[in-house]
Amino acid sequence: MKIATIYSVPPESLGVRTLYEVFGWGREAMAEYLYHGEINAEAIRPDGTGDLSVADYAASVEVSFEPDVIEVNRQKINDASTLDPSPSLEDLGSLTVQEASKLFEQTRGDVLIRSGKNSLYSLRADAMSGSCNLSAIEACAERSREVRVFGAGSRVTLDTLLVRAEALQLRYGSIPMNRFSGAVRE
């Protein structure tokens, strides 16, 4: 599977894009701004945006200034202790996300990888769709930042998601506090 970067700017850039400028289909906009977006090449639409509804793989780095989005993410961080602890994901890396989603079916879908005072790193598995989402969330009073890495089916391994999530976390772990406006919300 070939991965295509649709959009990517450095963490200090002011040239962010909105969700629909990067992923034109497959998710409702929540007034987020993207620093990075990539998808499997087969899911690129004719207009150059990604179609998340048919993607086997997608990753993004986004920020939001919406008070309710920040509050929901802060609540997820606060509730981290209620998540099931993850088994060693490195030991499961060779599993496809489809296999991993069935393995984590008994965990209500969410497992904790690690958490901190203002951050949460978790895996959400969906056995019905055979997909997994890795999410690294950081929330403060003014902004929420999230690294999302998604995989579906038998062409993507859990290790692919883990490696990419870690690389994006490393690159975008310290985004300066810049405020943006104009993104739509549906």
Backbone hydrogen bonds, N-H to C=O, Kabsch-Sander energy under -0.5 kcal/mol:
donor,donor_aa,acceptor,acceptor_aa,energy
4,A,39,I,-3.1
6,I,4,A,-0.6
6,I,37,G,-2.1
7,Y,37,G,-1.8
9,V,35,Y,-2.2
13,S,10,P,-1.9
16,V,14,L,-0.9
17,R,34,L,-2.0
19,L,32,E,-0.8
21,E,18,T,-0.9
22,V,18,T,-0.8
22,V,19,L,-1.6
23,F,19,L,-3.6
24,G,22,V,-0.6
24,G,50,G,-0.5
25,W,50,G,-1.4
31,A,184,V,-1.8
33,Y,63,V,-2.6
34,L,17,R,-4.2
35,Y,61,V,-2.8
36,H,61,V,-1.3
37,G,7,Y,-2.7
38,E,59,A,-2.4
39,I,4,A,-2.2
40,N,57,Y,-1.8
41,A,2,K,-3.4
43,A,40,N,-2.5
44,I,41,A,-1.6
45,R,49,T,-3.4
48,G,45,R,-2.3
50,G,22,V,-2.5
51,D,43,A,-2.7
52,L,25,W,-2.9
52,L,50,G,-0.7
54,V,51,D,-1.3
58,A,150,F,-1.9
59,A,38,E,-2.4
60,S,148,R,-2.4
61,V,36,H,-1.9
62,E,146,E,-2.6
63,V,33,Y,-2.4
64,S,144,S,-2.3
65,F,31,A,-0.5
70,I,66,E,-2.5
71,E,67,P,-2.3
72,V,68,D,-2.5
73,N,69,V,-2.3
74,R,70,I,-2.4
75,Q,71,E,-2.3
76,K,72,V,-2.3
77,I,73,N,-2.1
78,N,74,R,-2.5
79,D,75,Q,-2.3
80,A,77,I,-1.3
81,S,78,N,-0.5
82,T,79,D,-2.3
83,L,80,A,-1.5
84,D,110,D,-0.8
86,S,112,L,-2.0
89,L,87,P,-0.6
91,D,88,S,-0.7
92,L,88,S,-0.7
93,G,90,E,-0.8
95,L,92,L,-2.2
97,V,156,V,-2.6
98,Q,153,G,-1.7
100,A,96,T,-2.7
101,S,97,V,-2.5
102,K,98,Q,-1.3
103,L,99,E,-2.0
104,F,100,A,-2.3
105,E,102,K,-1.0
106,Q,103,L,-0.5
107,T,104,F,-1.8
108,R,105,E,-1.0
109,G,104,F,-1.1
110,D,107,T,-1.0
111,V,123,L,-2.6
112,L,84,D,-2.9
113,I,121,Y,-2.5
114,R,121,Y,-1.9
116,G,119,S,-2.5
119,S,116,G,-0.6
120,L,137,I,-2.3
121,Y,114,R,-2.8
122,S,135,S,-2.6
123,L,111,V,-2.4
124,R,133,N,-2.8
125,A,109,G,-3.8
125,A,123,L,-0.5
126,D,131,S,-2.9
130,G,126,D,-1.4
131,S,126,D,-1.9
132,C,151,G,-2.5
133,N,124,R,-2.6
134,L,149,V,-3.2
135,S,122,S,-2.7
136,A,147,V,-2.4
137,I,120,L,-3.1
137,I,135,S,-0.6
138,E,145,R,-2.5
139,A,118,N,-1.9
140,C,143,R,-2.6
144,S,64,S,-2.4
145,R,138,E,-3.2
146,E,62,E,-2.9
147,V,136,A,-2.3
148,R,60,S,-2.6
148,R,146,E,-0.6
149,V,134,L,-2.4
150,F,58,A,-3.5
151,G,132,C,-2.3
152,A,56,D,-2.3
153,G,130,G,-2.2
155,R,152,A,-0.5
158,L,95,L,-3.0
159,D,93,G,-2.4
161,L,157,T,-1.4
162,L,158,L,-2.5
163,V,159,D,-3.0
164,R,160,T,-2.0
165,A,161,L,-2.7
166,E,162,L,-2.4
167,A,163,V,-2.1
168,L,164,R,-2.5
169,Q,165,A,-2.5
170,L,166,E,-2.4
171,R,167,A,-2.2
172,Y,168,L,-2.9
173,G,169,Q,-0.8
175,I,172,Y,-0.6
178,N,176,P,-1.3
186,E,29,A,-2.6
